[in-house]
Amino acid sequence: MLINAELLLQYQRCKRRTFLDIHGDKSQRDAPNELLRKLQQDKIAHQLSALAKVSYHQPDYSYGNWEAAEAATLELMQRGVEYIYKGVLLATYSEGYTLLSRPDLLVKRPGKSCFGDWMYVPASTELGKRPKQEYQVVAAFHAQVLAIIQDFAPETAWLILRTKDINYPVDLLKWTPRMQHILEELIQVLELPNPPEVFISRQKCNLCHWYSQCYAIAQSEKHLSLLPGVTPIRYTQLQDLAITTLESLANTSPSTLENLVGFDREVAPKLIVQAQSALERRPLILPYPLPIKDITFTAPIEIYFDIEAQPDLDLNYLLGVLVVDRLANTEQFYSFLADKPEDEELVWQQFLDLVWQYPEAPIYHFCVYEFDTVKRLARLYKTPSSLVRPVLSRFVDVYEQLTQSVALPVESYALKAIARWLGFEWREKEASGAKCIYWYDQWLETGDRTLLEIIQSYNEDDCRATLRVKNWLVNFFQDEYGLRLA
């Protein structure tokens, strides 16, 4: 069986995925989505950008013919060429397992190897801006196979990250033992009769081609990983106490959990109430909610604000604002859109001009991104503090208000999950923030304005969903406290 760097990378993210990639029914995989295709395109572009700075050789072989690929790679190494792109190296690891290494670059360096007075070190291109553990483990994997091939173990491998003009050195004395331990674990998992237990972690799972299959299993089992707040560390602690169902968690005393790893006196009671909410299928007020005056506040005019961004370009290209006039009973949406990246400053100024027309209106948003982005745009475009501080003082994070006050019977506290639980629907059924990133890229490439219109529609619905959630929260607490005062 071949073990490659991709398996090792994915194992660090999810043990179950690695098992399914080898033993699973490939017809059950999800189709690649737009964001995954974009990430693949971005990685190729990143590789080509790095390669533009060097003169390299590439072994000639047909994909999948790894023995021929290795022979072509070894021929280039024996010749001592400076750079080898997409070389292929094979090494027997243990009975039944062969390590397949395809480093993005092999870089010639002075040293003693079986080839002569030179040796090679591996370099990997990664889309991240930080040298994550998973990247360094993969780099150590390439280096170990390379050490076997050239009879010389390099002390350093390299990561070519997206931080401009900085290549990150990987300390192989540190990371090789860690990689070997993970590799042994991976092989043990591959030899299991059944895949490891399902655990849904949406941030990691959403782009996985086994997501739909795993999610269906988790739903059928009412798996605790579907409960907001149940992290892998907390789940392990719950398992040790035989707390593996909503019922058992809902009936647990907070004192049983609060001293465990991953818990404390705040997390434990909140997680128990979250389980009770899911079990009873109704919202419940959390212990120690925000002051009622902060939650039930309304104003004659309210502003709802949402941003669409393109992280690769460090660009906030759409600032959407919904103005709700409760006295006049009107709602007006404004879409400040940068048709091209250099228009960002223009839409920033348009946003400021609008919100200053309503100097007393609270500005509602969902999560901290909008608040942080306004601060960043103010710094970037040297906006006077006198124009920005009063605006920021009016920001109200609906997500923070909700998550610190109430538990909902939902699987996620993302805006979509909450608003849909309330009956709100987006006009673009398949739209998401991630897809908008892809669509804006496509707009820049094709000039198809339909893509911008879809993004604008999605952005407006985000603002209206935030309005729906905020209104529900106000009404819920007024009803709850009203009943108590009656």
C-alpha positions in Angstrom: 0.0 0.0 0.0 1.3 3.5 -0.9 1.4 6.1 1.8 1.9 9.7 0.5 2.1 13.1 2.0 -1.5 13.9 1.3 -2.6 11.0 3.5 -0.3 12.1 6.2 -1.6 15.7 6.0 -5.3 14.6 6.1 -4.7 12.2 8.9 -3.6 15.1 11.1 -7.0 16.7 10.4 -9.2 13.7 10.5 -8.3 10.0 11.2 -11.6 8.9 9.7 -10.9 10.6 6.3 -7.6 8.8 5.9 -9.3 5.4 6.5 -12.1 6.2 4.0 -9.6 7.5 1.4 -8.0 4.1 1.3 -10.9 1.7 2.1 -14.1 3.7 1.4 -16.4 3.5 -1.6 -15.3 6.4 -3.8 -18.7 6.6 -5.4 -20.0 7.9 -2.1 -17.7 10.9 -2.2 -19.1 14.4 -2.5 -18.4 16.3 -5.8 -15.7 19.0 -5.4 -17.2 22.4 -4.7 -16.2 25.8 -6.1 -14.1 26.8 -3.1 -12.1 23.5 -3.2 -11.4 24.1 -6.9 -10.3 27.6 -6.1 -7.9 26.5 -3.4 -6.4 24.0 -5.8 -6.0 26.7 -8.5 -4.5 29.0 -5.9 -2.0 26.4 -4.8 -0.9 25.9 -8.4 -0.6 29.6 -8.9 1.5 29.8 -5.7 3.7 27.1 -7.0 4.2 28.7 -10.4 5.0 32.0 -8.6 7.7 30.3 -6.6 9.1 28.5 -9.7 9.3 31.7 -11.7 12.3 32.6 -9.6 14.3 29.5 -10.5 15.4 27.4 -13.5 14.1 23.9 -12.8 13.9 20.4 -14.4 10.8 18.2 -14.2 11.0 14.4 -14.6 9.1 13.0 -17.6 6.5 10.4 -16.6 2.9 9.4 -16.8 0.9 10.1 -13.6 0.6 6.9 -11.6 3.6 5.2 -13.1 5.6 5.8 -10.0 8.5 3.5 -10.7 9.2 5.2 -14.0 8.7 8.6 -12.3 11.3 7.7 -9.6 13.8 6.5 -12.2 13.4 9.8 -14.1 13.9 11.7 -10.8 17.0 9.8 -9.8 18.5 10.4 -13.2 18.1 14.2 -12.6 19.6 13.9 -9.1 22.6 11.9 -10.4 23.2 14.7 -12.9 23.2 17.2 -10.1 20.6 19.6 -11.5 19.9 22.6 -9.2 16.1 22.3 -8.9 13.7 19.4 -9.5 10.0 20.1 -9.7 7.5 17.4 -8.8 10.1 14.7 -8.4 9.0 11.2 -7.2 10.8 9.1 -4.6 9.8 5.7 -3.2 11.0 4.0 0.0 9.9 0.7 1.6 8.7 1.4 5.1 7.5 -1.8 6.5 5.9 -5.0 5.2 3.1 -4.0 2.9 3.8 -0.3 2.9 5.7 2.0 0.6 6.3 5.7 1.2 5.6 7.8 -1.9 7.1 11.3 -1.7 6.4 14.0 -4.3 7.9 17.2 -2.9 7.1 20.4 -4.9 10.8 21.1 -5.2 14.1 19.2 -4.6 16.9 21.8 -4.1 20.5 21.0 -4.6 22.9 21.8 -1.7 26.6 21.1 -0.9 27.1 17.9 1.0 28.0 14.2 0.8 25.4 11.8 -0.7 25.4 8.7 -2.9 25.3 11.1 -5.8 28.6 12.9 -5.1 29.5 16.2 -3.4 26.0 17.4 -3.3 22.7 16.4 -1.8 19.1 17.6 -2.0 16.6 19.1 0.5 12.8 19.2 0.0 10.8 22.4 -0.3 7.0 22.4 -0.1 4.6 25.2 -1.2 1.7 25.8 1.1 -1.2 28.2 0.9 -1.0 29.1 4.6 0.8 32.1 6.0 2.0 30.3 9.1 4.2 27.2 9.4 1.4 24.9 10.8 2.4 21.7 12.5 0.7 19.7 9.7 3.0 21.4 7.1 6.1 20.7 9.1 5.2 17.1 9.6 4.7 16.7 5.8 8.1 18.4 5.2 9.7 15.9 7.5 8.0 13.0 5.6 9.6 14.2 2.3 12.9 14.5 4.1 12.8 11.0 5.5 12.2 9.4 2.1 14.9 11.6 0.6 17.3 10.5 3.3 16.8 6.9 2.4 17.3 7.6 -1.3 20.4 9.7 -1.1 22.1 8.1 1.9 22.2 11.4 3.6 19.7 13.0 6.0 19.3 16.8 5.6 18.9 18.8 8.9 16.5 21.2 7.3 13.5 21.2 4.9 11.8 24.3 3.6 8.2 25.6 3.5 7.4 28.2 0.8 4.5 30.0 2.4 2.4 32.8 1.1 4.2 35.3 3.3 6.1 37.4 0.7 9.8 36.6 0.2 10.1 34.4 3.3 10.9 30.7 3.2 10.4 28.9 6.5 13.1 26.4 7.7 11.8 23.2 9.2 13.9 21.8 12.0 14.0 18.1 11.1 15.7 17.0 14.3 12.6 18.2 16.0 9.9 17.2 13.5 11.1 13.9 12.2 10.4 12.0 15.5 6.9 13.6 15.6 6.3 12.6 12.0 7.4 9.0 12.6 5.0 8.8 15.5 2.1 10.1 13.4 3.0 7.8 10.6 2.8 4.8 12.9 -0.6 5.9 14.1 -1.8 6.3 10.6 -0.8 2.7 9.7 -2.6 1.4 12.8 -5.8 3.2 11.7 -5.5 1.8 8.2 -5.3 -1.7 9.6 -8.5 -1.3 11.6 -11.5 -3.4 10.4 -13.8 -0.3 10.5 -13.4 3.4 10.2 -12.8 5.5 13.3 -15.8 7.2 14.9 -17.5 10.1 13.2 -16.8 13.5 14.6 -18.2 16.6 12.9 -16.1 19.6 13.1 -17.5 21.9 10.4 -14.5 24.2 10.0 -12.4 21.2 9.1 -15.1 19.0 7.6 -16.9 21.3 5.1 -14.4 20.8 2.3 -14.0 17.1 2.8 -15.4 14.8 0.1 -16.7 12.4 2.8 -18.7 15.2 4.6 -22.2 14.2 3.5 -21.7 10.5 4.4 -20.2 11.3 7.8 -22.8 14.0 8.6 -25.7 11.6 7.8 -24.2 9.0 10.2 -23.7 11.7 12.9 -27.3 12.8 12.5 -28.7 9.2 12.7 -26.6 8.6 15.9 -27.5 12.1 17.4 -23.7 12.4 17.9 -22.6 14.9 20.5 -20.2 16.5 18.0 -23.3 18.1 16.4 -23.9 20.0 19.6 -22.3 23.5 19.6 -19.4 23.7 22.1 -18.5 20.0 22.0 -14.8 20.2 20.8 -12.7 17.1 20.3 -10.9 17.7 23.6 -14.2 18.1 25.5 -15.7 15.1 23.7 -12.8 12.9 24.9 -13.4 14.1 28.5 -17.1 13.4 28.2 -16.4 9.9 26.8 -14.2 9.1 29.8 -17.3 9.8 32.0 -19.5 7.7 29.7 -21.4 10.9 28.8 -22.1 10.2 25.1 -25.7 11.2 24.6 -27.8 14.4 24.8 -29.8 12.9 27.6 -26.8 12.0 29.7 -25.2 15.4 29.1 -28.4 17.3 29.8 -28.7 15.5 33.2 -25.1 16.1 34.3 -24.2 18.4 37.1 -21.9 21.3 36.1 -19.7 20.5 39.0 -18.9 17.2 37.4 -17.4 18.9 34.3 -16.0 22.3 35.4 -12.6 21.0 36.5 -12.0 18.8 33.4 -9.6 19.7 30.7 -11.4 22.0 28.2 -14.0 23.0 30.7 -14.4 25.7 33.4 -17.1 27.2 35.6 -18.5 29.1 32.6 -18.3 26.4 29.9 -19.7 23.5 31.9 -23.2 25.0 32.7 -23.5 26.5 29.2 -22.8 23.2 27.5 -25.4 21.4 29.7 -28.0 24.0 29.0 -27.1 23.7 25.3 -27.8 19.9 25.5 -31.1 20.6 27.3 -32.1 23.1 24.5 -31.4 20.5 21.8 -33.2 17.8 23.7 -36.3 19.9 24.4 -36.1 21.6 21.0 -36.6 25.0 22.3 -34.5 28.1 23.3 -33.4 28.4 26.9 -31.8 31.3 28.7 -28.2 30.7 29.7 -26.9 31.0 33.3 -25.8 34.6 33.8 -27.1 36.1 30.6 -26.3 39.7 29.5 -28.3 42.4 31.2 -31.8 42.5 29.9 -31.4 46.2 28.9 -28.6 45.3 26.5 -30.6 42.6 24.8 -34.0 44.2 24.4 -32.7 47.6 23.1 -34.4 49.0 19.9 -34.0 52.4 18.2 -36.1 54.5 15.9 -33.5 54.0 13.1 -31.3 50.9 13.0 -28.5 49.9 10.6 -27.6 46.3 9.7 -24.1 45.8 8.2 -22.4 43.0 6.4 -19.2 42.7 4.4 -18.0 40.5 1.6 -14.3 40.1 1.2 -11.7 38.5 -1.0 -8.9 37.4 1.5 -6.4 36.5 -1.2 -6.4 40.1 -2.4 -6.8 41.5 1.2 -9.8 43.2 -0.2 -13.2 44.2 1.2 -15.1 44.6 -2.0 -18.7 44.9 -0.8 -20.1 46.8 2.2 -23.8 46.2 2.5 -26.0 48.4 4.7 -29.7 47.9 5.5 -31.3 51.0 7.0 -34.5 50.2 9.0 -36.6 53.2 9.9 -39.1 51.9 12.5 -41.0 55.1 12.7 -41.6 55.4 9.0 -41.9 51.6 8.7 -39.3 51.5 5.8 -36.3 49.4 4.9 -33.6 50.6 2.4 -30.6 48.5 1.4 -27.4 50.1 0.1 -24.8 48.0 -1.7 -21.4 49.7 -1.9 -19.5 47.5 -4.4 -16.0 47.7 -5.7 -16.2 46.6 -9.3 -12.4 46.4 -9.2 -10.0 46.1 -6.3 -8.7 49.7 -6.5 -12.3 50.9 -5.7 -12.1 49.7 -2.1 -11.3 53.2 -0.8 -14.4 54.6 -2.7 -16.8 52.1 -1.1 -15.3 52.7 2.3 -16.0 56.4 2.0 -19.5 55.7 0.7 -20.1 53.6 3.8 -18.9 56.3 6.1 -21.0 59.0 4.4 -24.1 56.9 4.8 -23.8 55.9 8.5 -23.0 59.5 9.4 -26.4 60.4 8.0 -27.8 58.6 11.0 -25.5 59.6 13.8 -27.6 58.0 16.6 -28.5 54.7 14.8 -27.0 51.5 16.3 -25.1 49.5 13.7 -25.9 45.8 14.1 -23.6 43.1 12.7 -23.0 39.4 13.2 -19.6 38.4 14.6 -16.6 40.6 15.1 -15.3 40.7 11.5 -17.2 43.9 10.5 -15.9 45.8 13.6 -12.3 44.7 13.0 -12.5 45.5 9.3 -13.8 49.0 9.9 -10.8 49.6 12.2 -8.5 48.2 9.5 -10.0 50.3 6.7 -9.7 53.4 8.8 -6.0 52.8 9.3 -5.4 51.8 5.7 -7.0 55.0 4.3 -5.9 57.3 7.1 -9.4 58.2 8.1 -9.5 60.8 10.9 -10.3 59.2 14.3 -13.1 61.8 14.8 -14.9 60.1 11.9 -14.3 56.5 13.0 -14.5 56.3 16.8 -18.1 57.5 17.0 -19.1 55.0 14.4 -17.4 52.1 16.1 -19.0 53.0 19.4 -22.4 52.3 17.8 -21.5 48.8 16.7 -23.6 46.0 18.3 -22.6 42.3 17.7 -25.8 40.3 17.5 -23.8 37.1 17.6 -22.2 38.0 20.9 -25.5 39.1 22.4 -27.2 35.9 21.4 -24.4 33.4 22.4 -23.9 35.0 25.8 -27.6 35.0 26.6 -29.5 32.0 25.1 -29.0 28.4 23.9 -30.8 27.5 20.7 -31.7 24.0 19.4 -29.3 24.4 16.5 -26.1 22.6 15.4 -24.2 25.8 14.8 -24.3 29.4 15.8 -23.4 30.5 12.3 -25.9 33.1 10.9 -27.3 30.7 8.4 -28.1 28.0 10.9 -29.8 30.4 13.3 -31.8 32.4 10.7 -33.0 29.2 9.0 -34.1 27.9 12.3 -36.2 31.1 12.5 -37.7 30.4 9.1 -35.5 32.8 7.1 -34.3 31.7 3.7 -31.6 33.2 1.3 -32.8 33.8 -2.2 -29.6 32.2 -3.6 -30.0 28.7 -2.1 -26.4 27.6 -2.7 -24.7 30.9 -1.9 -22.2 31.2 0.9 -19.4 33.5 1.9 -16.9 31.0 0.5 -18.7 30.8 -2.8 -18.8 34.6 -3.0 -15.0 34.6 -2.8 -15.0 32.2 -5.8 -17.6 34.2 -7.7 -15.8 37.5 -7.2 -12.6 35.9 -8.7 -14.7 34.7 -11.6 -16.1 38.3 -12.1 -12.6 39.7 -12.3 -11.7 37.0 -14.8 -14.8 37.0 -17.0 -16.6 40.4 -16.5 -19.9 38.5 -16.0 -21.9 41.0 -14.0 -24.5 38.3 -13.1 -22.0 37.1 -10.6 -21.9 40.5 -8.9 -25.7 40.5 -8.8 -25.7 37.1 -7.0 -23.2 38.3 -4.5 -25.2 41.5 -3.8 -28.4 39.5 -3.3 -26.6 37.2 -0.9 -25.1 40.2 1.0 -28.5 41.9 1.3 -30.0 38.6 2.7 -27.2 38.4 5.2 -28.2 41.9 6.5 -31.8 40.9 6.6 -31.0 37.7 8.4 -29.1 39.6 11.0 -32.3 41.8 11.4 -34.4 38.7 11.8 -32.1 37.3 14.5 -31.9 40.5 16.4 -35.7 41.0 16.3 -36.2 37.5 17.5 -33.8 37.9 20.4 -35.5 41.2 21.5 -39.0 39.6 21.4 -37.9 36.4 23.1 -36.5 38.2 26.1 -39.4 40.6 26.3 -41.8 37.6 26.3 -39.7 35.6 28.8 -39.4 38.5 31.3 -42.9 39.7 30.6 -44.2 36.3 31.7 -42.1 36.3 34.8 -43.4 39.8 35.8 -47.0 39.0 35.1 
